[in-house]
């Protein structure tokens, strides 16, 4: 029941400290559509000590009738009116955000999450927000031989937890063509994808963490993963083949991470260590047998003896609960 502030002076000069106020606040509320939040638990207040009004984006304020089961369906602002013994009546604002993105999926419906930059050398180009079909995307037109588009966010560091990364994009050149890669601790534009496919006018390129260049032996995957983990940056680098006058139009719709299927010899796998703290539960579904739910310590000693499916359930701040279904195969020798 105390609050202490400690100061360390750099020299022997006299230090004068004047404290005017100490105040507290609440984190924003992040929830999935259809899920309810117990506001009494969230704010550590009894239902008799406060009332709440919710104003959805573009809508009108409405009183929250059930403080223990607040279930918003839109983003908005929650206004609290707190009447607690010993204090004057206080009003506080808390932002409410409905989580729509899955863990490992980075789209551009809300570009405020990112720092975006398009450059060629020291020349900077605009990055615009567009709608392209079903996707909210970002687009830039960059002139020069080696243009690049940089997407930065601390959240992007999570991509380093995955086995592979895919980028959904469109690229066009005013003349000739070009090659495209992701920046790594080495290599930059030459860090080409391990595989590329197309889907309804989009190019989908995949980079794998374990990818080694087949001819020169460069550790392309490790270079990219280390760069993303250290910086929270996905940087797309291009070599426009026709030189300095080429205009490269690059549109990016989505960046996602994914996990490989698992092949096991029957030895125990520490799933908690393999997939990180965001993993809260796994469900082992053998092809022949009953499903088994793994939580807590059981995640560290998983040793399924039959092939089937392994569902990984992640609950990571800022994302809705996300499930990955992986094929789980036990080798013939073990079976």
NURO-150296 format. One record per residue (C-alpha): x, y, z; residue in three letters. Coordinates in pm, whole numbers, padded with zeros to 5 digits, always signed. Each point is the difference from the previous one (the first is absolute). Example, Ala and Ser with C-alpha at 12.3 -4.5 7.8 and 13.67 -1.06 7.14 Angstrom:
% residues 2
+01230-00450+00780ALA +00137+00344-00066SER 
***
This chain:
% residues 335
+00000+00000+00000UNK +00278+00239-00085UNK +00150+00164-00305UNK +00373+00072-00008UNK +00195+00191-00265UNK +00379-00030+00017UNK +00231+00253-00168UNK +00366-00050-00081UNK +00194+00321-00041UNK +00296+00015-00240UNK +00190+00245+00222UNK -00015+00152+00346UNK -00227+00289-00097UNK -00310+00063+00206UNK -00310-00178-00123UNK -00347+00151+00040UNK -00298-00225-00069UNK -00356+00133-00030UNK -00277-00260-00034UNK -00329+00140-00128UNK -00203-00310-00072UNK +00005-00378-00029UNK -00268-00145-00224UNK -00096-00339-00139UNK -00170-00117-00315UNK -00130-00311-00172UNK +00116-00189-00304UNK -00224-00006-00306UNK -00249-00283-00025UNK +00076-00250-00274UNK -00252-00276-00059UNK -00140-00222-00272UNK -00347+00054-00143UNK -00244-00217+00190UNK +00211-00015+00314UNK -00098+00188+00314UNK +00219+00190+00246UNK -00064+00022+00374UNK +00056+00372+00058UNK -00008-00039+00378UNK +00295-00236-00027UNK +00176+00211-00263UNK -00015+00320+00211UNK +00007-00159+00349UNK -00321+00181+00094UNK -00331-00130+00128UNK -00309+00053-00214UNK -00122+00251+00262UNK +00311+00217-00041UNK -00027+00092-00368UNK -00217+00028-00308UNK +00109-00020-00364UNK -00109+00144-00334UNK +00123-00142-00331UNK +00021+00205-00320UNK +00071-00212-00311UNK +00185+00157-00291UNK -00248+00208-00198UNK -00279-00078+00244UNK -00175+00143+00303UNK +00083-00050+00367UNK -00187-00277+00177UNK -00003-00106+00362UNK +00161-00333+00087UNK -00273-00190+00182UNK +00201-00308+00097UNK +00338+00098+00144UNK +00107-00361+00045UNK -00071-00100-00361UNK +00091+00293-00227UNK -00005-00135-00357UNK +00084+00268-00260UNK -00036-00076-00371UNK +00184+00311-00126UNK +00305+00203+00087UNK -00077+00300+00215UNK +00054+00183+00328UNK -00116-00099+00346UNK -00062+00282+00247UNK +00011-00091+00368UNK -00159+00204+00273UNK +00155-00113+00329UNK -00160+00084+00334UNK +00229-00155+00259UNK +00006+00080+00371UNK +00273+00249+00085UNK +00025+00148-00349UNK -00182+00258-00204UNK -00205-00137-00288UNK +00241-00075-00285UNK -00046-00058-00372UNK +00249-00204-00203UNK +00016-00105-00367UNK +00114-00342-00121UNK +00033-00098-00366UNK -00169-00321-00109UNK +00136-00201-00291UNK -00153-00307-00162UNK +00276-00240-00098UNK -00035-00110-00361UNK +00343-00126-00101UNK +00138-00343+00069UNK +00338-00052+00165UNK +00267+00008-00269UNK -00214+00192-00251UNK +00090+00359-00083UNK -00242+00190-00221UNK -00036+00370-00073UNK -00356+00089+00097UNK +00162+00204+00279UNK +00329+00144-00123UNK +00044+00195+00325UNK +00154-00323+00129UNK +00297+00044-00233UNK +00269+00242-00106UNK +00008-00012-00380UNK +00276+00127-00223UNK +00069-00031-00375UNK +00343+00108-00123UNK +00259-00022-00270UNK +00328+00121+00142UNK -00076+00324+00182UNK -00320+00074-00197UNK -00322-00073+00189UNK -00328-00095-00170UNK -00356+00000+00132UNK -00160-00316+00134UNK -00376+00013-00052UNK -00286-00206+00144UNK -00222-00162-00261UNK -00271-00263-00029UNK +00080-00273-00250UNK -00272-00262-00026UNK -00047-00159+00341UNK +00312+00158+00147UNK +00091+00326+00168UNK +00349+00049-00142UNK +00291+00242-00021UNK +00142+00123-00330UNK +00299+00199-00118UNK +00154+00100-00332UNK +00377+00028+00028UNK +00243+00107-00271UNK +00351-00144-00016UNK +00210-00313-00018UNK -00019-00111+00363UNK -00332+00111+00153UNK -00116-00129+00336UNK -00314+00001+00214UNK +00054-00012+00376UNK -00276-00116+00239UNK +00090+00045+00366UNK -00175-00090+00325UNK +00103-00162+00327UNK -00284-00246-00068UNK +00181-00128-00309UNK +00266-00158+00221UNK -00256-00276+00060UNK +00062-00121-00357UNK +00336-00133+00118UNK -00192-00263+00203UNK -00128-00169-00316UNK +00153-00258-00232UNK -00090+00191-00316UNK -00127+00343-00111UNK -00222+00078-00297UNK -00050+00339-00166UNK -00302+00068-00224UNK +00087+00273-00252UNK -00015+00137-00352UNK +00303+00146-00175UNK +00021+00168-00340UNK +00284+00175-00184UNK -00021+00280-00258UNK +00262-00185-00206UNK +00160-00344-00002UNK -00032-00177+00338UNK +00174-00055+00327UNK +00073-00225+00295UNK -00139+00030+00352UNK +00132-00107+00339UNK -00024+00069+00373UNK +00270+00182+00191UNK +00211-00208+00233UNK +00307+00053+00210UNK +00173-00071-00332UNK -00106-00024-00362UNK -00293+00245-00024UNK -00161-00012-00346UNK +00167-00332-00074UNK -00185-00170+00287UNK -00250-00145-00241UNK -00302-00209+00094UNK +00024-00376+00042UNK -00322-00039-00203UNK -00252+00219-00184UNK -00356-00063-00117UNK -00290+00213-00127UNK -00355+00048+00123UNK -00267+00202-00179UNK +00243+00262-00131UNK +00220+00005+00312UNK +00348-00139+00030UNK +00063-00196+00319UNK +00364-00051+00089UNK +00117-00217+00287UNK +00322+00035+00196UNK +00106-00286+00227UNK +00212+00027+00314UNK +00200-00311-00099UNK +00051+00107-00363UNK +00353-00033-00133UNK +00077+00125-00352UNK +00038-00312-00217UNK +00307+00120-00192UNK +00199+00236+00222UNK -00093-00145+00341UNK -00102+00338+00147UNK -00209-00028+00321UNK -00275+00222-00143UNK -00266-00111+00247UNK +00209+00063+00311UNK +00109+00341-00131UNK -00362+00115-00045UNK -00126-00145+00329UNK +00283+00161+00197UNK -00067+00339-00161UNK -00373-00011+00074UNK +00055-00121+00359UNK +00251+00277+00070UNK -00179+00291-00169UNK -00371-00074-00043UNK +00038+00084-00368UNK -00111-00175-00318UNK +00184+00176-00281UNK -00075-00093-00361UNK +00297+00072-00227UNK -00014+00005-00380UNK +00251-00003-00283UNK -00170+00168-00297UNK +00188-00141-00298UNK -00046+00290-00240UNK +00185+00244+00222UNK -00044+00343+00152UNK -00307+00112-00200UNK -00217-00302+00079UNK -00317+00067+00200UNK -00082-00292+00230UNK -00358-00024+00127UNK -00020-00216+00309UNK -00324-00089+00179UNK +00006-00208+00320UNK -00320-00145+00144UNK +00108-00232+00279UNK +00292-00159+00181UNK -00054-00326+00188UNK +00197-00254+00197UNK -00057-00373+00010UNK +00122-00321+00163UNK +00124-00319-00160UNK -00174-00332+00053UNK +00172-00224+00255UNK +00169-00332-00065UNK +00086-00189+00316UNK +00194-00312+00091UNK -00207-00027+00316UNK +00239+00196+00222UNK -00146+00267+00230UNK -00033+00351-00147UNK +00001+00313+00218UNK -00277+00191-00177UNK +00021+00292+00247UNK +00364+00056-00091UNK -00046-00064-00371UNK -00290+00244-00048UNK +00049+00258+00275UNK -00201+00149+00283UNK -00298+00086-00224UNK -00092-00368-00020UNK -00267-00062+00264UNK -00137-00336-00107UNK +00049-00283-00247UNK -00247-00267-00104UNK +00141-00331-00120UNK -00246-00183-00228UNK +00134-00342-00105UNK -00151-00146-00316UNK -00101-00304+00203UNK -00079+00097+00358UNK -00141+00269+00228UNK +00104+00364+00000UNK +00230+00114+00281UNK +00027+00360+00126UNK +00345+00114+00116UNK +00046+00299+00230UNK +00261+00123+00248UNK +00275-00251+00072UNK -00154-00251-00240UNK +00107+00225-00291UNK +00364-00066+00090UNK -00016-00379-00025UNK -00219-00074-00302UNK +00073-00342-00149UNK -00289-00110-00220UNK +00053-00358-00116UNK -00245+00009-00292UNK -00024+00220-00307UNK -00281+00253-00018UNK -00053+00374+00047UNK +00148+00239+00252UNK -00197+00319+00059UNK +00203+00287+00148UNK -00205+00268+00179UNK +00164+00340+00045UNK -00120+00289+00217UNK +00231+00294-00070UNK -00069+00360+00103UNK -00136+00205-00289UNK -00133-00301-00195UNK -00309-00213+00016UNK +00040-00358+00119UNK +00163-00184-00289UNK +00009-00371-00080UNK +00256-00167-00227UNK -00074-00353-00122UNK +00318-00199-00064UNK +00030-00350-00138UNK +00175-00217+00256UNK +00173-00304-00148UNK +00172-00273+00196UNK +00266-00172-00209UNK -00051-00364-00094UNK +00292-00111+00216UNK -00158+00150+00310UNK -00347-00130-00083UNK 
***
